[in-house]
Amino acid sequence: MTCALCSVPVHTQFATPELVGAIVEGGLDPAEDPGWAESGASSPGEYARWAGHLCGMTCLRMALGAGAPSLFELRDGALTYGAYTEDADGTIRGLVYAPFAEYVGEVYGREATVHRHLGVDEIPRACRQTAACRATPGTHARGVAEMPW
């Protein structure tokens, strides 16, 4: 799939775009995604365990364009840089942005900047200064039962 406006390849973190709603909102087990192997995962179980954590790798795939590595190849690279970690109990942590930026720079020659304290009103200006922009709330905003706005 390609964006009609900008010609950038469009990917989702789930292999079958038509199933995103069923997985995210409907409770479909990602292991039931018939396209799981296209992600580069070694098994439906690995795919189901990791796919929900790979939105950053999906954004990277789009930024790299046609011919980008598979989602799980990108995950494997990010793991080697510490951009994802796994706790002893198997809990997946990440994306950790500083090691991710190092990975993107060293492996793909792409500049990546982590803005730790960028206000909402500053995001448009920062995004205009680059070819690709990914904005995400800080960890303080994640998991908050009621957002302040």
Residue pairs with C-beta under 8 A, 6 or more apart in sequence:
1 9
1 10
1 11
1 17
2 8
2 9
2 10
3 9
3 10
8 62
8 63
8 65
9 61
9 62
9 65
9 66
9 68
10 62
11 58
11 61
11 62
11 71
12 20
12 58
13 51
13 52
13 54
13 55
13 57
13 58
13 71
14 20
14 23
14 24
14 30
14 33
14 51
15 33
15 35
15 36
15 37
15 38
15 39
15 47
15 51
15 71
16 33
16 34
16 35
19 28
19 33
22 28
23 29
23 30
23 33
23 51
29 48
30 36
30 44
30 47
30 48
30 51
30 52
31 44
31 45
31 47
31 48
32 44
33 44
33 47
33 51
36 44
36 47
36 48
38 70
39 47
39 51
39 70
39 71
39 72
40 69
40 70
40 71
40 72
40 73
40 75
41 47
41 50
41 51
41 71
41 72
42 72
46 72
47 72
49 92
50 72
50 75
50 92
51 71
53 84
53 92
53 94
53 95
54 71
54 74
54 75
55 95
56 78
56 83
56 94
56 95
56 100
56 134
57 71
57 74
57 75
57 78
57 95
58 71
59 132
59 134
60 68
60 74
60 104
60 108
61 68
61 69
61 71
61 74
62 68
62 132
63 110
63 131
63 132
64 108
64 110
68 74
69 77
75 84
77 103
77 107
78 84
78 94
78 95
78 99
78 100
78 103
80 103
81 99
81 100
81 102
81 103
81 106
82 96
82 99
83 94
83 95
83 96
83 97
83 99
83 100
83 103
84 92
84 93
84 94
84 95
84 96
85 92
85 93
85 94
85 96
86 92
86 93
87 93
94 100
97 114
98 114
100 112
101 112
101 113
101 114
104 110
104 111
104 112
105 111
105 112
111 130
113 130
115 122
115 126
116 138
118 126
118 135
123 133
123 135
126 133
127 133
127 135
141 147
